[in-house]
Amino acid sequence: MAPLFRDFSFTSLTSGLLSAFVGFSSSFAVIVQGLTAVGASPAEAASGLMMAAVAMGLAGIILSLRYRMPLSVAWTTPGAAFLATLHAPEGGFAVTVGAFMLAAALTILAGLWRPLGRLAEAIPTPLANAMLAGILVPLCLAPFRAMGVMPEIALPIFLAWAVMARISRLLAIPAAILVATVLVLRGLEPGAFALGQFWSPPVFVMPQLTLAAVAGIALPLFVLTMASQNVAGIAVLKSFGYTPKAGPLISFTGLMALLSAPFGSPGVNMAAITAALCAGPEANPDPDRRYWSAIVAGIGYAIMGLGAAIAVAVMAVAPPEVIAAVAGLALLGALAGSLAASVADPTAREASVITILITASGVSFFGIGGAFWGLLAGAALYAWDTRKLRRAAAEAEAEAAE
């Protein structure tokens, strides 16, 4: 244990705490909004938020200690954004929980069985980003729609975000949340909160599963988790010189997601954005000692998760437009990145646009939402277009050979 604690440093402490604060505060509203949309009660939403935070905290601590690398773990923000576009499935939140468990099981299998992992990774990057962009577009319109409904609250929230983003991008969403919380609490009657609202125990939900939930929730959630989070998270680590084996990391995060899913957690995965805070030189000049920053972040996540009921209690008394506005602002960066990546390749541009439009439309067939159909239509167009390009290239090569 002595060598372990000798690697600890003040910079690792500050980087880890910053990572936990930014990771939790910048997206917890998206998690709660997503869980509520698919049928969770306030107690179940608080349980899901708590267990997701505790699961990603423990996963980050265990993985970082095991591999002596800054292996940050996060909840599935793109997945929660996807849930926020849905409605409660037939059968209620129990069916959603069953879909969470199936997505987690597929993630475990993807890490252990390379053919499935390669299949998930084989989804063209432009189409995966297009599906994410289509999911995010309606959510990112919410801040501006809220300005038309309640400008006295929505406009100060937007201004706080815009001003702070020019000073420190990492603190923009925390600033917006602070302003939103002050404005909401200021308008409450005395005694609006009871002490019991500040703590809520985990709520176990007996999972169920339907075919519609498999195609409409579990499979899109698995694809988003793999393409938008796990693959990106491993890439961030490699950019800082760390080369862990991806399979065991993905499987372990899938296991933690599976264990926490019956309590409402939508899933955890390798972190991408906050991974850079823990893996960069600011955490420690020595790359071999930076793993402590991910350990500190994990501890921070777990502690903040235990107070999840406070966040849910505040959100429960806030107007829905305020919650949607904060969540939309938190997703603007992800929308910009996914839009740029989805149309960067000219050969996939049309297929990507079709994927975005169908996904954003909210169309539903057989109880299956637009994300599945958008990806399916985009993949068909992409396969057609690339087949034509390959054929044209082959014919040109044959003519040149003659």
Stockholm file with secondary structure:
# STOCKHOLM 1.0

chainA/1-402         MAPLFRDFSFTSLTSGLLSAFVGFSSSFAVIVQGLTAVGASPAEAASGLMMAAVAMGLAGIILSLRYRMPLSVAWTTPGAAFLATLHAPEGGFAVTVGAFMLAAALTILAGLWRPLGRLAEAIPTPLANAMLAGILVPLCLAPFRAMGVMPEIALPIFLAWAVMARISRLLAIPAAILVATVLVLRGLEPGAFALGQFWSPPVFVMPQLTLAAVAGIALPLFVLTMASQNVAGIAVLKSFGYTPKAGPLISFTGLMALLSAPFGSPGVNMAAITAALCAGPEANPDPDRRYWSAIVAGIGYAIMGLGAAIAVAVMAVAPPEVIAAVAGLALLGALAGSLAASVADPTAREASVITILITASGVSFFGIGGAFWGLLAGAALYAWDTRKLRRAAAEAEAEAAE
#=GR chainA/1-402 SS CHHHHHTCCHHHHHHHHHHHHHHHHTTHHHHHHHHHHTTCCHHHHHHHHHHHHHHHHHHHHHHHHHHTSCCCEEECHHHHHHHHTSCCCTTTHHHHHHHHHHHHHHHHHHHHCHHHHHHHHHSCHHHHHHHHHHHHHHHHTHHHHHHHHCHHHHHHHHHHHHHHHHHCGGGHHHHHHHHHHHHHHHTSCTTCSCGGGGCCCCCCCCCCCCHHHIIIIIHHHHHHIIIIIIHHHHHHHHHTTCCCCHHHHHHHHHHHHHHHGGGTCCCEEECSHHHHHHHSTTTCSSGGGTHHHHHHHHHHHHHHHHTHHHHHHHHHHSCHHHHHHHHHHHTHHHHHHHHHHHSSSGGGHHHHHHHHHHHHHTCCBTTBCHHHHHHHHHHHHHHHHHHHHHHHHHHHHHHHHC
#=GC SS_cons         CHHHHHTCCHHHHHHHHHHHHHHHHTTHHHHHHHHHHTTCCHHHHHHHHHHHHHHHHHHHHHHHHHHTSCCCEEECHHHHHHHHTSCCCTTTHHHHHHHHHHHHHHHHHHHHCHHHHHHHHHSCHHHHHHHHHHHHHHHHTHHHHHHHHCHHHHHHHHHHHHHHHHHCGGGHHHHHHHHHHHHHHHTSCTTCSCGGGGCCCCCCCCCCCCHHHIIIIIHHHHHHIIIIIIHHHHHHHHHTTCCCCHHHHHHHHHHHHHHHGGGTCCCEEECSHHHHHHHSTTTCSSGGGTHHHHHHHHHHHHHHHHTHHHHHHHHHHSCHHHHHHHHHHHTHHHHHHHHHHHSSSGGGHHHHHHHHHHHHHTCCBTTBCHHHHHHHHHHHHHHHHHHHHHHHHHHHHHHHHC
//
